[in-house]
Amino acid sequence: MDALIHRRRARLLRLAIVAVPAAVAVAVAGPGPAGTVGLSAEAADARCKGARANPGNVKPGVVQRATMCLINKRRAKNGLATLNRRKSLRRAAKRHSVRMRNRPCFSHTCGGSLAKRVSNTAYLPCGCSYGVGETLAWGARSSGQARRIVSSWMNSPSHRAAILDRRFRHFGIGVVWGSPYSPGSSSHATYTAMFGFKS
């Protein structure tokens, strides 16, 4: 799932796009599209430490870094600038993943809108034009691996559009063990990826 919020001066425009139900998004995870140039998605994924780790087999921070690496590889492969990490977006993303797991709720609006959640961070307010976006996922066992989650996002048009939005310059990833449907399970993972730009 992804949401995009864009603010120009004092006006706030909110657009939320729901691509597919969460269970379907995870179920369609698989290898990237055939016929890609350069390294195959699988070879590129191997260069991101922790990309193939099942939930619970490593610390969530390893999977967060793998997810950032995978997203930046997909952006670079598409001729886009890599994103820079922002601690404030990572913290907001992690809080949202925890909130979704604990409620249970799988939505961009668990605990408030994306705009409200990002406005409560050091990232905003900025007295500038800005845009923020978000993608969500959860998966169990191998479907919860970072490479499978990023692959499912890239195979969904609205998620892919958020990840490959050329305006975004910053991001933060929050991964926690457990899911909205199995909060106590260390074989499940819940992901929130937040993207942003400021000008």
C-alpha positions in Angstrom: 0.0 0.0 0.0 1.2 3.5 -0.5 0.1 6.9 0.2 1.4 10.2 -1.2 1.0 13.5 0.5 2.3 16.7 -1.2 2.2 20.2 0.3 2.7 23.3 -1.8 2.9 26.4 0.4 0.0 26.4 2.8 -2.2 24.0 0.8 -2.2 20.3 1.6 -3.2 17.8 -1.0 -3.6 14.2 0.0 -3.8 11.2 -2.3 -4.0 7.7 -0.9 -3.7 4.7 -3.2 -4.5 1.2 -2.2 -3.0 -1.2 -4.7 -4.1 -4.7 -3.5 -5.0 -6.3 -0.2 -2.0 -7.0 2.0 -2.3 -10.8 1.8 -2.4 -10.7 -2.0 0.6 -8.2 -2.1 2.7 -10.7 -0.2 1.4 -13.7 -2.1 2.5 -12.3 -5.4 6.0 -11.7 -4.2 8.6 -13.3 -6.5 11.5 -12.7 -8.8 11.7 -9.4 -10.7 10.7 -8.9 -14.3 12.6 -10.9 -17.0 14.8 -9.2 -19.5 16.3 -6.6 -17.2 19.6 -4.9 -18.1 22.8 -5.4 -16.0 22.7 -7.6 -12.9 19.6 -9.7 -12.4 17.4 -8.7 -9.5 18.5 -11.9 -7.8 22.2 -11.1 -8.2 21.7 -7.5 -7.1 19.7 -8.7 -4.1 22.6 -10.9 -3.0 24.7 -7.8 -2.6 22.3 -6.5 0.1 23.2 -8.3 3.4 20.1 -9.8 5.0 17.9 -9.6 1.9 17.2 -13.3 2.1 16.9 -13.6 5.9 13.6 -14.9 7.2 11.9 -12.9 9.9 13.3 -13.8 13.3 16.6 -15.2 12.0 18.4 -11.8 12.2 17.8 -8.5 14.0 15.1 -6.3 12.4 17.8 -3.6 11.8 19.6 -6.0 9.4 16.4 -6.4 7.4 15.8 -2.6 7.5 19.2 -2.0 6.0 18.7 -4.7 3.4 15.3 -3.1 2.4 17.0 0.3 2.0 19.8 -1.3 -0.1 17.2 -3.1 -2.3 15.1 0.0 -2.8 18.2 2.0 -3.8 19.3 -0.7 -6.2 15.9 -0.6 -7.9 16.1 3.2 -8.1 19.7 3.1 -9.5 18.7 0.5 -12.1 15.9 2.8 -13.3 18.3 5.8 -13.6 17.2 7.5 -10.4 19.2 9.1 -7.6 19.6 6.8 -4.5 17.7 7.9 -1.4 19.4 9.2 1.7 18.4 7.8 5.1 16.7 10.1 7.5 16.5 9.1 11.2 13.3 10.9 11.7 11.5 9.0 8.9 13.0 5.7 10.1 11.6 6.4 13.6 8.2 7.3 12.3 8.2 4.2 10.0 9.1 1.9 12.9 6.5 3.4 15.2 3.9 2.8 12.5 5.0 -0.8 12.0 4.8 -1.3 15.8 1.3 0.3 15.9 0.0 -1.8 13.1 1.3 -5.0 14.7 0.0 -4.2 18.1 -3.5 -2.9 17.3 -3.9 -5.0 15.0 -4.5 -2.8 12.0 -2.9 -2.8 8.5 -3.5 0.7 7.1 -2.0 4.1 6.4 -4.4 5.5 8.9 -3.7 3.4 12.0 -3.1 6.0 14.6 -3.6 9.0 12.3 -2.9 10.1 8.8 0.5 9.9 7.2 0.7 13.7 7.2 0.1 13.8 10.9 2.6 11.0 11.7 5.3 12.7 9.7 4.4 16.2 11.0 5.2 14.8 14.5 8.8 14.2 13.5 11.9 16.3 13.1 11.4 15.9 9.3 8.5 18.4 9.4 7.3 21.1 9.7 9.9 22.7 7.5 8.2 25.9 6.3 8.8 24.6 2.8 7.2 22.6 0.0 7.4 18.9 0.7 6.1 15.6 -0.2 5.9 12.3 1.7 4.9 8.8 0.7 4.6 5.4 2.3 4.4 1.8 1.4 3.4 -1.0 3.7 3.7 -4.8 3.7 3.8 -7.8 6.0 4.8 -11.4 5.3 5.5 -14.7 7.0 8.6 -16.9 6.8 10.2 -16.5 3.3 7.4 -14.2 2.2 8.6 -11.8 4.9 12.2 -11.6 3.5 13.2 -8.1 2.4 13.9 -9.3 -1.2 10.3 -10.7 -1.4 8.7 -7.6 0.1 10.6 -5.2 -2.3 9.8 -7.5 -5.2 6.1 -7.4 -4.4 6.2 -3.6 -4.2 8.0 -3.4 -7.5 5.4 -5.7 -9.1 2.5 -3.5 -8.0 2.1 -0.3 -10.1 1.2 2.0 -7.3 4.0 0.8 -5.0 6.5 0.9 -7.8 5.4 4.5 -8.6 6.1 5.5 -5.0 9.5 3.8 -4.9 10.5 5.2 -8.2 9.2 8.7 -7.7 12.0 10.9 -8.9 11.0 13.7 -6.4 11.8 11.7 -3.3 15.3 12.2 -1.8 15.0 10.7 1.7 13.6 7.6 3.2 13.3 5.6 6.4 12.4 1.9 6.9 10.7 0.4 10.0 10.6 -3.4 10.3 9.3 -5.3 13.3 8.8 -9.0 14.0 5.1 -10.0 14.2 2.3 -8.9 12.0 -1.2 -7.4 12.4 -2.5 -11.0 11.9 0.0 -12.7 14.2 1.4 -10.1 16.6 3.5 -12.5 18.7 5.0 -14.5 15.8 8.7 -14.0 15.2 8.3 -15.7 11.8 6.2 -12.7 10.6 7.4 -9.2 9.7 5.7 -5.9 9.3 7.3 -3.2 7.0 6.7 0.5 6.7 8.8 2.5 4.2 8.5 6.3 4.3 9.7 8.5 1.5 10.1 12.3 1.4 11.5 15.4 -0.2 11.7 19.0 0.9 12.4 22.1 -1.1 
